[in-house]
Amino acid sequence: MKKKSSSKKLASKKHKKEIKRKSKRKESKLYKEEAKRKLGAVERAISLFPKSCNICKSIFTGDDHSLDAWNLKVINDSMILTCEKCGNDN
C-alpha cells in the first residue's frame, strides 16, 4: 500500500510543478503583450514628431551628432521642433 501513496505524492508534486509552469507561461505571455503595446505607443508618438524646423523649415535628419542641437517642445498637444540656429535666435 505504501507504493500507492508514494505514487500519489509524486503525482501531486508533478501536478504542482505543472501548475507553476502554466502560471509562469501565462505571466510571460502577458508581459510580452504589454511590452508590445507600449512599444506600439512609442512608435505612434515618434511618427507624430515634426520632420523639419517649425521656423526655418530645415529638415531634421536625426543622425547622432545633431540630436543634441535640436529642441522639441510640447505645448497644448502640439509639438514644436526647432533647429540649433532658430533655437539660439529665441
C-alpha positions in Angstrom: 0.0 0.0 0.0 2.9 2.4 0.5 3.7 2.3 -3.2 0.3 3.7 -4.0 0.6 6.6 -1.5 4.1 7.5 -2.8 2.8 7.4 -6.3 0.1 9.8 -5.3 2.6 12.1 -3.7 4.7 12.0 -7.0 1.6 12.8 -9.0 0.7 15.6 -6.6 4.2 17.1 -7.0 4.1 16.8 -10.7 0.7 18.5 -10.7 2.0 21.3 -8.6 5.0 21.8 -10.9 2.8 21.8 -14.0 0.6 24.5 -12.3 3.7 26.6 -11.6 4.9 26.2 -15.2 1.4 27.2 -16.6 1.3 30.3 -14.4 4.9 31.3 -15.5 4.0 30.8 -19.1 0.8 32.9 -18.7 2.8 35.6 -16.8 5.4 35.7 -19.5 2.8 35.9 -22.3 1.1 38.9 -20.5 4.5 40.6 -20.1 5.2 40.2 -23.8 1.8 41.5 -24.8 2.2 44.6 -22.5 5.7 45.3 -23.9 4.3 45.1 -27.5 1.5 47.5 -26.6 4.0 50.0 -25.0 6.3 49.7 -28.0 3.4 50.5 -30.3 2.5 53.6 -28.3 6.1 54.8 -28.5 6.2 54.2 -32.3 3.0 56.1 -32.8 4.3 59.0 -30.7 7.6 59.1 -32.7 5.7 59.0 -36.0 3.9 62.2 -34.9 7.2 64.1 -34.4 7.7 67.0 -36.9 10.1 66.3 -39.7 11.5 69.8 -40.0 12.1 73.0 -38.0 8.9 74.9 -37.4 10.6 78.3 -38.0 13.1 77.9 -40.9 11.8 74.6 -42.3 15.3 72.9 -42.3 15.0 69.1 -42.5 15.6 67.1 -39.3 17.8 64.2 -40.3 18.0 62.6 -36.8 21.7 61.5 -37.1 23.6 61.1 -33.8 25.7 64.3 -34.0 22.7 66.6 -34.5 20.3 65.1 -31.9 21.5 67.4 -29.1 21.3 70.5 -31.3 17.5 70.3 -31.9 14.8 71.2 -29.4 11.4 69.7 -29.1 8.7 71.5 -27.1 5.2 70.2 -26.4 2.6 72.9 -26.0 -1.1 72.2 -25.8 -0.8 68.8 -27.5 1.3 70.3 -30.4 5.0 69.6 -30.9 7.3 72.4 -31.9 10.7 71.3 -33.3 13.4 74.0 -33.7 16.9 73.6 -35.0 20.0 74.9 -33.2 20.1 78.1 -35.3 16.5 79.0 -34.7 16.7 77.9 -31.0 19.6 80.3 -30.4 17.7 83.2 -32.0 14.8 83.0 -29.5 
